[in-house]
Amino acid sequence: METDVRLETWSDGDFGLLRRNNAPEMTEHLGGPESEEQLTARHQRYLNIETTGTGRMFRIVLAETGEAVGAIGYWERVWQGETVYETGWGVLPEFQGRGIAVAAARAVAEHAGAAGMHRYLHAFPSVGHAASNAVCRKAGFELVGACTFEYPKGHFMESNDWRMALTPH
């Protein structure tokens, strides 16, 4: 069953949520936790991304309680010679397994599609991250195939390339 969520624009007060998403169990498929300096820089990017016109970042909020339970966003990246949107998310451990990430992924795809800039939204979870791959499948992404993906910079991993069409080109 999918939980009803809403996406709220990332704000200065969301740094604590970002810090919670930086825990070892939340970053094991992403190269591990970031330093405090890296986390502060990430928070600034999240705060500024909307003004650049290249994406948006959100906190995931339970519609019923208003509680912030994770983060999701989309941003531009050049992938195989085409500018696309990429998405990524993190749902706090105590809220996982409730369909929150699936609902948030569908909602972020709506936001990205409404922006009208790019044809596709991609997600690149590690091939070994069963939960994130299941989110992609349940949210309506199509599996393009496995690929080598650099994240974070200088760290290459085997990922799945999941893609969702945002426009009917």
N, CA, C and O of each residue as an XYZ file, in Angstrom:
676
protein
N       0.839     -1.186      0.000
C       0.000      0.000      0.000
C       0.882      1.247      0.000
O       1.873      1.328      0.727
N       0.506      2.200     -0.818
C       1.273      3.432     -0.963
C       0.759      4.492      0.017
O      -0.447      4.705      0.134
N       1.663      5.137      0.700
C       1.322      6.187      1.652
C       1.161      7.514      0.927
O       1.911      7.806     -0.004
N       0.196      8.315      1.340
C      -0.036      9.629      0.738
C       1.024     10.610      1.241
O       1.176     10.823      2.444
N       1.746     11.197      0.297
C       2.805     12.142      0.642
C       2.615     13.432     -0.141
O       1.881     13.480     -1.128
N       3.281     14.458      0.316
C       3.393     15.677     -0.475
C       4.856     16.087     -0.472
O       5.614     15.771      0.445
N       5.225     16.796     -1.521
C       6.589     17.294     -1.643
C       6.581     18.773     -1.329
O       5.787     19.532     -1.886
N       7.471     19.184     -0.433
C       7.605     20.588     -0.059
C       9.009     21.053     -0.406
O       9.982     20.330     -0.188
N       9.113     22.259     -0.946
C      10.395     22.799     -1.367
C      11.403     22.776     -0.222
O      11.088     23.142      0.910
N      12.601     22.345     -0.534
C      13.697     22.273      0.438
C      13.930     23.652      1.042
O      13.917     24.658      0.332
N      14.142     23.695      2.348
C      14.346     24.982      3.019
C      15.547     24.906      3.954
O      16.099     23.832      4.194
N      15.938     26.050      4.469
C      17.089     26.132      5.355
C      16.931     25.221      6.573
O      17.914     24.675      7.075
N      15.709     25.059      7.040
C      15.456     24.229      8.208
C      15.566     22.734      7.969
O      15.375     21.951      8.899
N      15.870     22.315      6.740
C      15.936     20.888      6.411
C      17.326     20.270      6.566
O      17.532     19.110      6.210
N      18.283     21.045      7.098
C      19.633     20.509      7.246
C      19.654     19.277      8.153
O      20.400     18.334      7.890
N      18.858     19.273      9.202
C      18.799     18.112     10.102
C      18.316     16.864      9.377
O      18.806     15.766      9.642
N      17.366     17.019      8.471
C      16.877     15.901      7.669
C      17.996     15.385      6.757
O      18.172     14.177      6.602
N      18.737     16.298      6.168
C      19.866     15.913      5.325
C      20.907     15.154      6.147
O      21.456     14.154      5.686
N      21.175     15.624      7.350
C      22.140     14.953      8.230
C      21.657     13.537      8.555
O      22.459     12.604      8.569
N      20.370     13.366      8.816
C      19.839     12.024      9.112
C      19.958     11.111      7.898
O      20.217      9.917      8.042
N      19.770     11.670      6.697
C      19.912     10.878      5.465
C      21.370     10.536      5.176
O      21.642      9.729      4.287
N      22.303     11.125      5.898
C      23.738     10.906      5.695
C      24.282      9.769      6.566
O      25.491      9.542      6.596
N      23.421      9.071      7.259
C      23.844      7.976      8.141
C      24.425      6.820      7.331
O      24.060      6.638      6.169
N      25.328      6.035      7.929
C      25.946      4.918      7.209
C      24.931      3.975      6.545
O      25.135      3.557      5.405
N      23.847      3.640      7.244
C      22.858      2.722      6.671
C      22.096      3.341      5.496
O      21.519      2.626      4.677
N      22.099      4.667      5.421
C      21.412      5.363      4.322
C      22.335      5.594      3.125
O      21.858      5.876      2.025
N      23.631      5.480      3.322
C      24.588      5.811      2.257
C      25.466      4.638      1.843
O      26.421      4.819      1.088
N      25.156      3.441      2.327
C      26.023      2.295      2.039
C      26.109      1.998      0.547
O      27.124      1.466      0.097
N      25.089      2.319     -0.233
C      25.108      2.093     -1.689
C      25.572      3.332     -2.454
O      25.545      3.348     -3.685
N      25.999      4.368     -1.728
C      26.394      5.637     -2.353
C      27.819      6.046     -2.007
O      28.190      7.208     -2.176
N      28.608      5.117     -1.533
C      29.992      5.448     -1.204
C      30.210      5.875      0.233
O      31.320      6.270      0.592
N      29.173      5.806      1.075
C      29.320      6.129      2.488
C      28.968      7.573      2.815
O      28.736      8.381      1.915
N      28.928      7.897      4.111
C      28.548      9.243      4.554
C      29.495     10.326      4.049
O      30.679     10.079      3.820
N      28.958     11.514      3.883
C      29.749     12.678      3.504
C      30.247     13.380      4.762
O      29.659     13.246      5.835
N      31.341     14.132      4.616
C      31.873     14.921      5.723
C      30.912     16.077      6.015
O      30.020     16.372      5.220
N      31.105     16.717      7.148
C      30.277     17.871      7.512
C      30.400     18.977      6.461
O      29.414     19.631      6.123
N      31.609     19.178      5.952
C      31.831     20.188      4.911
C      31.072     19.829      3.625
O      30.450     20.693      3.007
N      31.126     18.567      3.231
C      30.399     18.121      2.033
C      28.895     18.244      2.233
O      28.170     18.629      1.316
N      28.433     17.919      3.424
C      27.006     18.001      3.731
C      26.517     19.448      3.685
O      25.437     19.723      3.162
N      27.303     20.363      4.227
C      26.953     21.788      4.189
C      26.884     22.279      2.746
O      25.979     23.034      2.389
N      27.829     21.858      1.921
C      27.821     22.247      0.502
C      26.612     21.655     -0.212
O      26.000     22.329     -1.041
N      26.259     20.415      0.091
C      25.080     19.780     -0.515
C      23.814     20.553     -0.130
O      22.961     20.819     -0.976
N      23.703     20.904      1.134
C      22.539     21.670      1.601
C      22.418     22.981      0.814
O      21.319     23.361      0.407
N      23.538     23.667      0.601
C      23.520     24.919     -0.181
C      23.054     24.672     -1.603
O      22.272     25.450     -2.148
N      23.541     23.569     -2.218
C      23.091     23.232     -3.580
C      21.593     22.984     -3.599
O      20.896     23.427     -4.512
N      21.101     22.277     -2.593
C      19.665     22.002     -2.515
C      18.871     23.299     -2.385
O      17.818     23.459     -3.002
N      19.388     24.221     -1.578
C      18.698     25.503     -1.392
C      18.710     26.345     -2.667
O      17.763     27.088     -2.922
N      19.755     26.239     -3.457
C      19.935     27.099     -4.626
C      19.460     26.510     -5.943
O      19.328     27.248     -6.919
N      19.199     25.215     -6.009
C      18.943     24.574     -7.296
C      17.736     25.156     -8.032
O      17.762     25.295     -9.255
N      16.699     25.491     -7.303
C      15.495     26.003     -7.971
C      15.777     27.317     -8.697
O      15.219     27.566     -9.765
N      16.633     28.152     -8.128
C      16.931     29.442     -8.758
C      17.778     29.284    -10.015
O      17.836     30.203    -10.832
N      18.439     28.134    -10.190
C      19.253     27.900    -11.379
C      18.418     27.430    -12.567
O      18.869     27.494    -13.710
N      17.195     26.955    -12.294
C      16.351     26.432    -13.361
C      16.759     25.046    -13.831
O      16.289     24.583    -14.870
N      17.632     24.376    -13.078
C      18.132     23.066    -13.501
C      17.546     21.909    -12.699
O      17.962     20.765    -12.882
N      16.598     22.181    -11.822
C      15.983     21.123    -11.033
C      15.313     21.671     -9.797
O      15.153     22.880     -9.629
N      14.925     20.745     -8.931
C      14.295     21.115     -7.655
C      14.612     20.053     -6.621
O      14.850     18.890     -6.948
N      14.611     20.476     -5.378
C      14.828     19.559     -4.259
C      13.678     19.725     -3.282
O      13.192     20.833     -3.058
N      13.247     18.606     -2.700
C      12.084     18.600     -1.810
C      12.343     17.762     -0.562
O      13.173     16.853     -0.558
N      11.613     18.094      0.488
C      11.489     17.177      1.618
C      10.193     16.397      1.360
O       9.220     16.945      0.844
N      10.199     15.133      1.721
C       9.022     14.280      1.596
C       8.276     14.368      2.911
O       8.843     14.135      3.979
N       7.003     14.707      2.827
C       6.190     14.928      4.025
C       4.985     13.988      3.990
O       4.325     13.851      2.960
N       4.705     13.346      5.116
C       3.492     12.528      5.210
C       2.289     13.458      5.177
O       2.200     14.386      5.981
N       1.370     13.221      4.263
C       0.204     14.098      4.116
C      -0.649     14.105      5.383
O      -1.194     15.141      5.765
N      -0.759     12.959      6.024
C      -1.635     12.837      7.191
C      -1.118     13.585      8.420
O      -1.901     14.179      9.162
N       0.209     13.556      8.638
C       0.762     14.126      9.868
C       1.607     15.383      9.658
O       1.845     16.135     10.603
N       2.059     15.613      8.424
C       2.942     16.745      8.154
C       4.388     16.490      8.545
O       5.212     17.404      8.510
N       4.703     15.256      8.918
C       6.048     14.905      9.358
C       6.979     14.723      8.160
O       6.626     14.044      7.195
N       8.169     15.330      8.221
C       9.185     15.166      7.177
C       9.851     13.805      7.367
O      10.365     13.502      8.444
N       9.838     12.981      6.301
C      10.322     11.604      6.416
C      11.421     11.262      5.414
O      11.906     10.131      5.384
N      11.814     12.235      4.597
C      12.857     11.957      3.620
C      13.056     13.116      2.677
O      12.511     14.203      2.869
N      13.857     12.861      1.645
C      14.184     13.886      0.654
C      14.166     13.262     -0.735
O      14.458     12.079     -0.909
N      13.817     14.083     -1.716
C      13.820     13.659     -3.118
C      13.986     14.899     -3.978
O      13.626     16.003     -3.569
N      14.524     14.715     -5.149
C      14.662     15.842     -6.058
C      14.959     15.377     -7.459
O      15.035     14.180     -7.739
N      15.125     16.351     -8.337
C      15.560     16.071     -9.704
C      16.475     17.193    -10.146
O      16.339     18.335     -9.708
N      17.417     16.852    -11.027
C      18.418     17.808    -11.490
C      18.873     17.373    -12.875
O      18.722     16.217    -13.270
N      19.429     18.330    -13.594
C      19.921     18.030    -14.935
C      21.250     17.287    -14.890
O      22.079     17.495    -14.004
N      21.418     16.426    -15.863
C      22.696     15.754    -16.099
C      22.729     15.382    -17.574
O      21.692     15.127    -18.186
N      23.915     15.353    -18.128
C      24.076     14.873    -19.499
C      24.305     13.372    -19.402
O      25.226     12.917    -18.724
N      23.469     12.616    -20.079
C      23.559     11.167    -20.055
C      23.506     10.665    -21.485
O      22.526     10.880    -22.198
N      24.565      9.996    -21.893
C      24.682      9.436    -23.237
C      24.385     10.493    -24.301
O      23.667     10.242    -25.269
N      24.959     11.683    -24.096
C      24.867     12.760    -25.070
C      23.589     13.563    -25.051
O      23.409     14.447    -25.888
N      22.698     13.283    -24.122
C      21.411     13.982    -24.039
C      21.244     14.574    -22.633
O      21.596     13.935    -21.642
N      20.708     15.793    -22.552
C      20.417     16.364    -21.238
C      19.091     15.782    -20.758
O      18.070     15.867    -21.439
N      19.135     15.197    -19.584
C      17.977     14.541    -18.971
C      17.884     15.037    -17.528
O      18.764     15.746    -17.039
N      16.813     14.654    -16.870
C      16.743     14.833    -15.428
C      17.141     13.523    -14.764
O      16.819     12.436    -15.243
N      17.846     13.657    -13.657
C      18.159     12.525    -12.789
C      17.399     12.739    -11.494
O      17.180     13.878    -11.080
N      16.999     11.665    -10.859
C      16.359     11.760     -9.557
C      17.057     10.842     -8.560
O      17.698      9.857     -8.929
N      16.913     11.192     -7.302
C      17.421     10.381     -6.211
C      16.624     10.710     -4.964
O      16.053     11.794     -4.850
N      16.588      9.773     -4.031
C      15.764      9.957     -2.833
C      16.380      9.242     -1.649
O      17.279      8.413     -1.790
N      15.878      9.580     -0.500
C      16.221      8.886      0.734
C      15.046      9.005      1.688
O      14.576     10.109      1.965
N      14.572      7.878      2.189
C      13.488      7.848      3.173
C      14.087      7.322      4.469
O      14.756      6.288      4.476
N      13.848      8.030      5.560
C      14.409      7.646      6.858
C      14.042      6.203      7.200
O      12.935      5.756      6.899
N      14.971      5.468      7.832
C      14.771      4.032      8.073
C      13.445      3.680      8.730
O      12.817      2.692      8.348
N      13.010      4.453      9.698
C      11.776      4.095     10.404
C      10.518      4.276      9.553
O       9.427      3.888      9.973
N      10.662      4.860      8.364
C       9.517      5.052      7.471
C       9.614      4.216      6.195
O       8.736      4.294      5.336
N      10.659      3.428      6.069
C      10.837      2.612      4.872
C       9.851      1.448      4.848
O       9.366      1.011      5.891
N       9.561      0.952      3.646
C       8.674     -0.200      3.491
C       7.200      0.143      3.507
O       6.363     -0.754      3.609
N       6.858      1.426      3.409
C       5.448      1.858      3.452
C       4.965      2.440      2.120
O       3.841      2.935      2.039
N       5.788      2.388      1.091
C       5.405      2.945     -0.199
C       5.664      4.437     -0.325
O       5.243      5.062     -1.298
N       6.350      5.008      0.648
C       6.618      6.452      0.652
C       7.515      6.841     -0.521
O       7.238      7.816     -1.219
N       8.583      6.086     -0.737
C       9.512      6.418     -1.826
C       8.832      6.280     -3.186
O       9.091      7.079     -4.085
N       7.980      5.294     -3.348
C       7.257      5.113     -4.618
C       6.350      6.313     -4.869
O       6.341      6.872     -5.965
N       5.591      6.704     -3.853
C       4.692      7.862     -3.995
C       5.493      9.131     -4.281
O       5.090      9.950     -5.107
N       6.623      9.290     -3.600
C       7.453     10.476     -3.809
C       8.075     10.476     -5.202
O       8.164     11.527     -5.837
N       8.505      9.317     -5.682
C       9.086      9.226     -7.027
C       8.050      9.585     -8.083
O       8.373     10.274     -9.051
N       6.830      9.138     -7.917
C       5.769      9.503     -8.864
C       5.497     11.008     -8.815
O       5.301     11.646     -9.850
N       5.487     11.565     -7.608
C       5.237     13.006     -7.455
C       6.374     13.837     -8.044
O       6.122     14.869     -8.666
N       7.616     13.405     -7.859
C       8.735     14.167     -8.404
C       8.737     14.080     -9.930
O       9.135     15.031    -10.603
N       8.298     12.956    -10.474
C       8.184     12.829    -11.935
C       7.141     13.816    -12.468
O       7.326     14.397    -13.537
N       6.057     14.002    -11.733
C       5.050     14.993    -12.137
C       5.657     16.398    -12.150
O       5.436     17.165    -13.087
N       6.415     16.729    -11.117
C       7.080     18.037    -11.057
C       8.048     18.211    -12.226
O       8.052     19.246    -12.892
N       8.869     17.188    -12.465
C       9.858     17.264    -13.546
C       9.163     17.375    -14.903
O       9.600     18.132    -15.769
N       8.093     16.629    -15.080
C       7.346     16.704    -16.331
C       6.711     18.068    -16.529
O       6.686     18.588    -17.645
N       6.203     18.645    -15.464
C       5.565     19.970    -15.541
C       6.585     21.050    -15.888
O       6.230     22.075    -16.471
N       7.845     20.828    -15.533
C       8.886     21.795    -15.882
C       9.043     21.877    -17.399
O       9.446     22.912    -17.932
N       8.722     20.778    -18.094
C       8.698     20.766    -19.546
C      10.036     20.929    -20.236
O      10.079     21.318    -21.403
N      11.123     20.645    -19.551
C      12.458     20.888    -20.107
C      13.060     19.668    -20.798
O      13.720     19.804    -21.828
N      12.842     18.486    -20.245
C      13.531     17.300    -20.752
C      12.558     16.141    -20.927
O      11.535     16.041    -20.250
N      12.917     15.286    -21.849
C      12.036     14.169    -22.197
C      12.032     13.061    -21.142
O      11.008     12.419    -20.911
N      13.189     12.842    -20.501
C      13.300     11.697    -19.599
C      13.763     12.075    -18.198
O      14.487     13.049    -17.995
N      13.317     11.266    -17.241
C      13.778     11.284    -15.863
C      14.459      9.937    -15.638
O      13.858      8.890    -15.880
N      15.703      9.956    -15.178
C      16.467      8.731    -14.928
C      16.757      8.577    -13.440
O      16.853      9.561    -12.707
N      16.891      7.349    -13.015
C      17.381      7.006    -11.675
C      18.470      5.961    -11.874
O      18.375      5.122    -12.770
N      19.501      6.010    -11.041
C      20.660      5.138    -11.199
C      21.021      4.412     -9.900
O      22.133      4.579     -9.400
N      20.114      3.615     -9.347
C      20.470      2.897     -8.115
C      21.505      1.809     -8.394
O      21.557      1.236     -9.482
N      22.315      1.546     -7.391
C      23.272      0.443     -7.460
C      22.523     -0.847     -7.787
O      21.411     -1.062     -7.304
N      23.133     -1.705     -8.608
C      22.474     -2.970     -8.945
C      22.196     -3.791     -7.682
O      21.269     -4.602     -7.665
N      22.994     -3.587     -6.621
C      22.811     -4.329     -5.385
C      21.816     -3.727     -4.408
O      21.590     -4.280     -3.332
N      21.222     -2.606     -4.769
C      20.271     -1.932     -3.866
C      18.851     -2.338     -4.260
O      18.163     -1.635     -5.000
N      18.438     -3.495     -3.740
C      17.145     -4.080     -4.119
C      15.975     -3.130     -3.860
O      15.068     -3.033     -4.687
N      15.984     -2.430     -2.728
C      14.851     -1.568     -2.381
C      14.707     -0.413     -3.368
O      13.595     -0.126     -3.811
N      15.799      0.251     -3.721
C      15.703      1.372     -4.666
C      15.326      0.901     -6.064
O      14.597      1.593     -6.775
N      15.810     -0.262     -6.463
C      15.410     -0.804     -7.756
C      13.919     -1.141     -7.764
O      13.243     -0.938     -8.772
N      13.405     -1.656     -6.641
C      11.967     -1.945     -6.536
C      11.144     -0.651     -6.593
O      10.069     -0.626     -7.190
N      11.648      0.420     -5.972
C      10.957      1.718     -6.041
C      10.833      2.147     -7.499
O       9.762      2.566     -7.938
N      11.918      2.041     -8.239
C      11.888      2.440     -9.658
C      10.834      1.638    -10.421
O      10.025      2.206    -11.155
N      10.847      0.336    -10.248
C       9.892     -0.528    -10.945
C       8.447     -0.177    -10.569
O       7.593     -0.031    -11.444
N       8.178     -0.045     -9.269
C       6.814      0.233     -8.807
C       6.339      1.633     -9.171
O       5.139      1.859     -9.329
N       7.274      2.580     -9.307
C       6.903      3.963     -9.638
C       6.645      4.148    -11.133
O       6.134      5.188    -11.550
N       6.999      3.135    -11.949
C       6.713      3.220    -13.367
C       7.897      3.517    -14.266
O       7.715      3.817    -15.446
N       9.116      3.438    -13.728
C      10.303      3.578    -14.557
C      10.493      2.290    -15.355
O      10.061      1.221    -14.924
N      11.139      2.390    -16.514
C      11.500      1.193    -17.276
C      12.995      0.968    -17.130
O      13.782      1.915    -17.147
N      13.381     -0.294    -16.987
C      14.787     -0.641    -16.848
C      15.443     -0.612    -18.220
O      15.086     -1.393    -19.102
N      16.407      0.293    -18.399
C      17.143      0.387    -19.661
C      18.266     -0.641    -19.658
O      18.530     -1.275    -20.680
N      18.929     -0.812    -18.514
C      20.000     -1.793    -18.394
C      21.016     -1.372    -17.364
O      20.906     -0.307    -16.756
N      22.008     -2.220    -17.176
C      23.079     -1.930    -16.223
C      24.086     -0.992    -16.876
O      24.249     -0.985    -18.096
N      24.757     -0.201    -16.043
C      25.758      0.745    -16.535
C      26.766      1.011    -15.427
O      26.508      0.734    -14.255
N      27.903      1.545    -15.807
C      28.878      2.010    -14.831
C      28.570      3.475    -14.583
O      28.458      4.260    -15.524
N      28.434      3.842    -13.326
C      27.979      5.176    -12.969
C      28.939      5.756    -11.940
O      29.361      5.062    -11.016
N      29.279      7.024    -12.103
C      30.192      7.681    -11.171
C      29.402      8.444    -10.115
O      28.738      9.436    -10.412
N      29.486      7.964     -8.877
C      28.892      8.671     -7.747
C      29.433      8.075     -6.452
O      29.414      6.858     -6.272
N      29.905      8.911     -5.568
C      30.239     10.312     -5.794
C      31.439     10.427     -6.737
O      32.007      9.423     -7.167
N      31.807     11.653     -7.043
C      32.894     11.897     -7.994
C      34.121     11.071     -7.606
O      34.578     11.098     -6.464
N      34.637     10.341     -8.588
C      35.801      9.508     -8.356
C      35.482      8.098     -7.902
O      36.391      7.279     -7.769
N      34.212      7.789     -7.659
C      33.788      6.468     -7.196
C      32.844      5.880     -8.245
O      31.745      6.394     -8.456
N      33.276      4.800     -8.901
C      32.460      4.180     -9.938
C      31.757      2.955     -9.375
O      32.344      2.168     -8.632
N      30.490      2.809     -9.742
C      29.726      1.667     -9.263
C      28.883      1.106    -10.398
O      28.597      1.790    -11.380
N      28.497     -0.132    -10.243
C      27.605     -0.768    -11.201
C      26.179     -0.400    -10.804
O      25.720     -0.724     -9.709
N      25.500      0.273    -11.701
C      24.141      0.760    -11.431
C      23.174      0.241    -12.473
O      23.570     -0.253    -13.528
N      21.917      0.360    -12.159
C      20.870      0.152    -13.151
C      20.420      1.515    -13.638
O      20.279      2.447    -12.847
N      20.196      1.631    -14.925
C      19.660      2.850    -15.527
C      18.167      2.637    -15.710
O      17.728      1.880    -16.576
N      17.398      3.325    -14.872
C      15.938      3.305    -14.966
C      15.492      4.612    -15.600
O      16.038      5.667    -15.278
N      14.520      4.567    -16.486
C      14.092      5.760    -17.221
C      12.569      5.842    -17.250
O      11.865      4.841    -17.386
N      12.088      7.092    -17.114
C      10.651      7.352    -17.234
C      10.476      8.487    -18.233
O      11.132      9.524    -18.134
N       9.584      8.277    -19.196
C       9.296      9.335    -20.167
C       8.442     10.393    -19.487
O       7.436     10.085    -18.847
N       8.863     11.663    -19.639
C       8.123     12.779    -19.061
C       7.243     13.460    -20.099
O       6.230     14.075    -19.764
N       7.639     13.343    -21.363
C       6.877     13.924    -22.450
C       6.668     12.855    -23.514
O       7.480     11.938    -23.633
N       5.600     12.957    -24.283
C       5.276     11.885    -25.243
C       5.992     12.015    -26.583
O       5.395     11.681    -27.606
N       7.226     12.476    -26.633
C       7.971     12.618    -27.906
C       8.073     11.307    -28.634
O       8.662     11.244    -29.714
